[in-house]
């Protein structure tokens, strides 16, 4: 996927004011409008100009786009960095509008930015008064896996943009105390009523939707409500069976290793995944950990095994031939 330099497409500087961006867009939109332009690539250029303006006219999208940095060049192969828009508030966009733009736009703004909660400002005129509900906002936040097991209240720092006196968007941070419900899944939305955009004319504020992701964990990986743990075991524990202690996000448990267990064997702990109705399971995947042969005594122990226990670990690699 090719990176698109939206500032270059509109022929404006990265520190251009919102008014400068609007003037540049109007000029280029007239130049490349398919109904009047004689340029051979007018239709394609018109689409690119509209896409660039869709991002740069919106302070939230523009600030998020700017976070990618200024070193990307138009046409370079691009993949969004993981969690590039983490903790960033933005207003919802109609998914149908997002679909008309490029794959580059879709990769940045077509998921969370397009959202699934687009609730437009609505209201009506009553005499000389106009009341409208504020726009909903959306942010992606990362929580600890353990919080999904027990529930928690966390202080989360969220970024949004405000237009300054210079006409440019500026990042502003606010901190919210958020209750993380027990059993929350990755991708689930937490709704904070009244924490979105302000209403107009006394109208109610919009809502803020927090999309939950899990922070990377050194021990566990998550699939839906199921949790996976890779557990190292000694060769004799795997061969003879053993009772070992294993960690889980909800505390340590005693685990029975069946005799003759091979590396990669999965042991299922029913109901010990992320809580829910029904709860997920915890899968313990065994990995055989070999003692290091870093002393003469250890090397002699390995030699004794080789003499007393003839074993060919590659016996199954004959391809069916004798």
Order of alpha helices (4+ residues) and beta strands (2+ residues): alpha-alpha-alpha-alpha-beta-alpha-alpha-beta-beta-beta-alpha-beta-beta-beta-beta-beta-beta-alpha-beta-beta-beta-beta-alpha
